[in-house]
Amino acid sequence: MGVEIKFTDRDLPVSPGFIEFLHHQIDDRAVDTSWHDQLSETLVPAEFEKRVKRAEAVADRVLRHPLGQKAIYRAYELFTAMLLGTLDKLESVRERYRFICIVGCPRHGGTFLTKHLFSALGVDPAAVPNMIAHDGFPDAAPFRLAPRHNGYTAMMQQTAEYLAMVEVFFANTRPVGGRVVVPKKATKAAYHGAFFLNVWGPDTEVIITLRHPVAACISTYEKSTGLPAGGRFTVRGNIEEWAQRDNVATGADAGRIGERDYFDVYLRYWEQYHYNLALTGLSAARNRTVVVYGRERLMACARGLCERLESPVAIDDFRVFDRRDRHPDWNRRAEPAVRRVAEAWKTVGLDFPMAEVMEAW
């Protein structure tokens, strides 16, 4: 007996971000490349509904263009390959591209390294779309099943779309050592590390960025216009939205998060994220580096990456601001969480550089 199952693009529609990317490629239009500017404190809000409307306005143009048709078909082909495990369809990706993924919590220095990787490849970071370089896409998160949404399916489809975008964007990029190097700030890969390593291939390089949770929390609330009144948690941008989501995913009362202390919510997010980093499969990467936030360490890491890519790119100065005395009570509350993370990493053979993290830059 044979069973035939059919899905259409009505069941699994193309992501709005994918449509936007293709529209910009087709019409050679300016695209948002603000990802590399990490010194500005511009708030990055969640704006999914606006993105949907923009994509709807240009979808017909994209669907009628040969480049759009080819890329969308390719994305569905790769999605089916992941869904069914027909790995031969992924071989052309693995043979042509080598991914260097910067994985770490937001505000942990990953953007600095990603920017220099693109520069070392001769690609101006200011010309790289956010969708290609940064951590918003593909989306990966704690699993959620909701009406018309399956977290695993959505992650696989967006990963397939990302690979199709890579094939378009890097079509004329020079190979290094026989393959095209693809940098990616992949914050969300921590949630499903084994999936991404299996898709991108065994030669994927993973660079993990670490930072003390107090310094990272301060940087987060500064990015989001300051510590909320009364020190209570609120959502104003993407990072805070992810913190709220991850708290709920680990049992927090969704209706009362706004009553909780801002740092308590952030610290729980930071701790759970670092458990995911260690335990979901990224630790299996053969080529793996850990770098702790700090001026000399991040600049040395960027310099080493550029040298390996045989590029004479000048390394920008990494600006570090000393905020270590701003919340002394937070430092006390953070230490047990940092130590728990270090112990969890130890169980899978990962070295957590405690002394460097506790410098708290």
C-alpha positions in Angstrom: 0.0 0.0 0.0 1.3 3.5 -0.8 0.3 6.7 0.9 0.8 10.0 -1.0 1.0 13.2 1.0 0.9 16.6 -0.7 1.8 20.0 0.6 1.5 23.3 -1.3 2.9 26.7 -0.7 -0.4 27.6 1.0 0.5 25.1 3.7 4.2 26.1 3.8 4.3 29.7 2.5 7.6 31.4 1.6 9.0 33.5 4.4 8.5 37.3 4.1 12.2 37.9 4.7 13.1 35.5 1.8 10.8 37.4 -0.5 12.3 40.8 0.6 15.8 39.5 0.0 15.0 38.3 -3.5 13.2 41.5 -4.4 16.3 43.5 -3.5 18.5 41.2 -5.6 16.2 41.3 -8.6 15.8 45.1 -8.6 19.3 45.9 -7.2 17.7 47.9 -4.5 19.3 49.1 -1.3 18.8 46.7 1.6 19.0 47.0 5.4 22.7 46.4 6.3 22.7 48.0 9.7 23.7 44.7 11.4 27.4 45.6 11.6 26.9 48.9 13.5 27.0 47.8 17.2 28.1 51.0 18.8 24.8 52.8 18.1 22.1 52.3 20.7 19.3 52.1 18.1 16.4 49.9 19.3 15.7 46.9 17.1 12.0 46.1 17.5 10.2 43.0 16.5 8.3 44.0 13.3 7.0 40.8 11.7 3.7 42.3 10.6 5.4 45.1 8.8 7.7 42.6 7.0 4.7 40.6 5.9 3.0 43.6 4.4 6.2 44.6 2.5 6.6 41.1 1.2 3.0 40.9 0.0 3.5 44.1 -1.9 6.4 42.7 -4.0 5.6 39.0 -4.0 4.1 38.9 -7.5 7.2 40.7 -9.0 9.5 38.1 -7.3 7.4 35.1 -8.3 7.4 36.2 -12.0 11.2 36.7 -12.2 13.5 33.9 -13.2 15.9 34.5 -10.3 13.0 34.5 -7.9 11.5 31.3 -9.3 14.8 29.5 -9.3 15.7 30.5 -5.7 12.2 29.6 -4.3 12.2 26.3 -6.1 15.7 25.6 -4.7 14.6 26.5 -1.2 11.7 24.0 -1.4 14.0 21.4 -2.8 16.4 21.8 0.1 13.6 21.9 2.6 12.3 18.6 1.3 15.8 17.1 1.6 16.0 18.0 5.2 12.5 16.8 5.9 13.1 13.4 4.3 16.8 13.0 4.9 17.6 12.9 1.2 21.1 14.2 1.8 22.3 14.0 -1.7 20.4 17.2 -2.4 22.5 18.9 0.3 25.9 17.7 -1.0 26.3 20.6 -3.5 26.0 23.0 -0.6 28.5 21.2 1.6 30.9 20.7 -1.3 30.9 24.4 -2.4 30.6 26.2 0.9 32.3 26.2 4.3 30.4 27.9 7.1 32.1 29.8 9.9 29.4 30.4 12.5 29.7 32.9 15.4 27.5 31.6 18.2 26.8 33.4 21.4 24.2 35.5 23.3 23.5 38.9 21.8 25.9 41.7 22.9 28.7 39.1 23.4 31.0 40.4 20.6 29.9 38.2 17.8 29.1 41.0 15.4 32.6 42.3 15.6 34.0 39.0 14.4 31.4 38.5 11.7 32.1 41.9 10.3 35.9 41.2 10.0 35.2 37.8 8.4 33.3 39.5 5.6 36.0 42.1 5.2 38.6 39.4 5.0 36.7 37.8 2.2 36.7 41.1 0.3 33.0 41.7 1.0 32.1 45.2 2.3 30.0 44.5 5.5 27.9 47.6 4.6 26.8 45.7 1.5 25.8 42.5 3.3 22.0 42.1 4.0 21.0 41.5 7.6 19.4 38.2 6.5 22.7 36.9 5.2 25.0 38.1 8.0 23.1 38.3 11.3 21.2 36.3 13.8 17.5 37.0 13.0 17.3 34.4 10.2 16.8 31.5 10.1 14.8 31.4 13.2 15.5 28.7 15.8 14.1 28.7 19.3 12.7 26.5 22.0 10.1 24.2 20.4 6.6 25.5 20.0 3.5 23.9 18.5 0.7 26.3 17.8 -2.2 26.6 15.3 -0.6 26.7 11.8 2.9 26.6 13.3 5.4 23.8 14.0 8.7 25.1 15.4 10.8 22.4 13.8 9.2 22.7 10.4 9.5 26.4 10.4 13.2 26.2 11.3 13.9 23.7 8.6 12.1 25.7 5.9 13.9 29.0 6.9 17.2 27.2 6.9 16.5 26.0 3.4 15.6 29.5 2.4 18.8 30.8 4.0 20.9 28.3 2.0 19.1 29.4 -1.2 20.0 33.0 -0.4 23.6 32.0 0.2 23.8 30.5 -3.3 22.5 33.8 -4.7 24.5 36.2 -2.6 27.9 34.3 -2.8 27.5 33.3 -6.4 30.6 35.3 -7.4 32.7 35.1 -4.2 36.2 33.8 -4.6 36.9 30.4 -3.0 39.4 30.1 -0.2 41.1 26.7 0.0 38.7 25.3 -2.7 35.5 26.4 -1.1 33.5 29.6 -0.6 33.6 30.7 3.1 30.3 31.8 4.4 30.3 33.8 7.7 27.2 33.8 9.8 26.4 35.2 13.2 24.2 32.3 14.3 23.0 33.1 17.8 20.0 30.9 17.4 22.0 27.8 16.4 22.5 27.2 20.1 18.9 25.9 20.4 19.3 23.1 17.9 23.1 22.7 17.4 23.0 19.1 16.0 20.6 20.2 13.3 22.7 23.0 12.1 26.0 21.1 12.2 24.4 18.2 10.2 23.0 20.6 7.6 26.1 22.8 7.2 28.4 19.8 7.2 31.2 18.4 9.4 33.7 21.1 8.3 31.6 23.8 9.9 33.7 26.1 12.1 32.0 27.2 15.3 33.3 30.2 17.3 31.5 30.6 20.6 31.5 34.0 22.3 31.1 34.4 26.0 30.5 37.3 28.3 29.6 37.8 31.9 25.8 38.1 32.4 25.9 41.4 34.3 27.9 43.2 31.6 25.7 41.6 28.8 22.5 42.6 30.7 23.7 46.2 31.0 24.5 46.3 27.3 21.1 44.8 26.5 19.1 47.4 28.5 21.2 50.2 27.1 20.4 49.0 23.6 16.8 49.1 24.6 16.7 52.7 25.8 17.7 52.1 29.4 16.7 50.1 32.5 12.9 50.2 32.8 11.3 52.2 35.6 11.4 50.4 38.9 13.8 47.8 37.5 11.0 45.6 36.2 11.2 43.6 33.1 9.6 44.8 29.9 9.9 43.9 26.2 11.1 46.7 23.8 13.2 44.9 21.3 14.3 41.5 19.9 16.7 40.6 22.7 14.2 41.2 25.4 11.6 39.3 23.5 13.9 36.3 23.3 14.6 36.6 27.0 10.9 36.5 27.8 10.3 33.6 25.4 13.1 31.5 26.9 11.8 32.2 30.5 8.4 31.0 29.5 9.9 27.9 27.8 11.5 26.9 31.0 8.4 27.3 33.1 8.0 31.0 34.0 4.5 32.4 34.3 4.0 34.3 31.1 1.5 36.6 32.7 3.7 37.8 35.5 7.1 38.3 33.8 6.4 42.1 33.7 6.3 42.0 37.5 9.7 40.4 37.8 13.1 42.0 38.3 14.8 42.8 35.0 18.1 41.2 35.9 16.4 38.0 37.2 14.6 37.5 33.9 17.8 38.2 31.9 20.0 36.0 34.1 17.6 33.0 33.6 17.7 33.6 29.8 21.6 33.8 29.9 21.9 30.6 31.9 19.5 28.6 29.9 21.1 29.8 26.6 24.5 28.6 27.7 23.1 25.2 28.7 21.7 25.0 25.1 25.1 25.9 23.8 26.7 23.0 25.5 24.0 20.3 25.3 22.2 20.6 21.9 25.0 19.4 19.7 27.4 22.2 18.9 30.0 20.7 21.2 30.4 18.0 18.5 32.0 20.5 16.1 35.5 19.3 15.3 36.6 22.9 14.6 35.5 24.9 17.7 36.9 28.0 19.4 35.8 29.8 22.6 36.6 33.5 22.9 35.6 35.6 25.9 34.5 39.2 25.6 37.4 41.7 25.9 39.3 44.1 23.7 42.5 42.2 23.3 40.8 38.8 23.0 38.3 39.7 20.4 40.8 41.7 18.3 43.3 38.7 18.5 40.5 36.4 17.4 39.5 38.6 14.5 43.2 39.0 13.4 43.7 35.2 13.5 40.6 34.6 11.4 41.8 37.1 8.8 45.3 35.6 8.7 43.8 32.2 8.1 41.8 33.6 5.2 45.1 35.1 3.9 43.7 38.6 4.1 45.6 41.7 5.1 42.5 43.4 6.6 43.2 46.0 9.3 41.5 45.1 12.6 39.2 47.7 14.0 39.7 48.8 17.6 37.2 47.0 19.7 35.8 49.5 22.2 35.1 48.2 25.7 33.3 50.2 28.4 33.9 49.4 32.0 30.6 49.0 33.8 31.7 46.5 36.4 30.8 48.7 39.4 27.3 49.7 38.2 25.3 46.9 39.8 27.3 45.2 42.6 24.2 43.3 43.8 23.8 41.8 40.3 27.4 40.5 40.4 26.6 38.6 43.6 23.4 37.1 42.2 25.1 36.1 38.9 28.0 34.1 40.3 26.0 30.9 41.2 24.5 30.9 37.7 27.9 31.3 36.0 29.3 28.4 38.1 26.3 26.2 37.2 27.0 26.8 33.6 30.7 26.0 34.0 29.8 22.6 35.6 27.3 21.8 32.9 29.9 22.5 30.2 32.4 20.3 32.1 30.0 17.3 31.8 30.3 17.3 28.0 34.0 18.0 27.9 33.8 21.8 27.2 36.2 24.1 29.0 34.4 27.1 30.4 37.0 29.9 30.9 35.7 31.0 34.3 38.5 33.4 35.2 38.2 35.3 31.9 34.4 35.4 32.1 34.5 36.7 35.7 36.5 39.7 34.6 33.0 40.9 33.7 33.9 43.2 30.8 
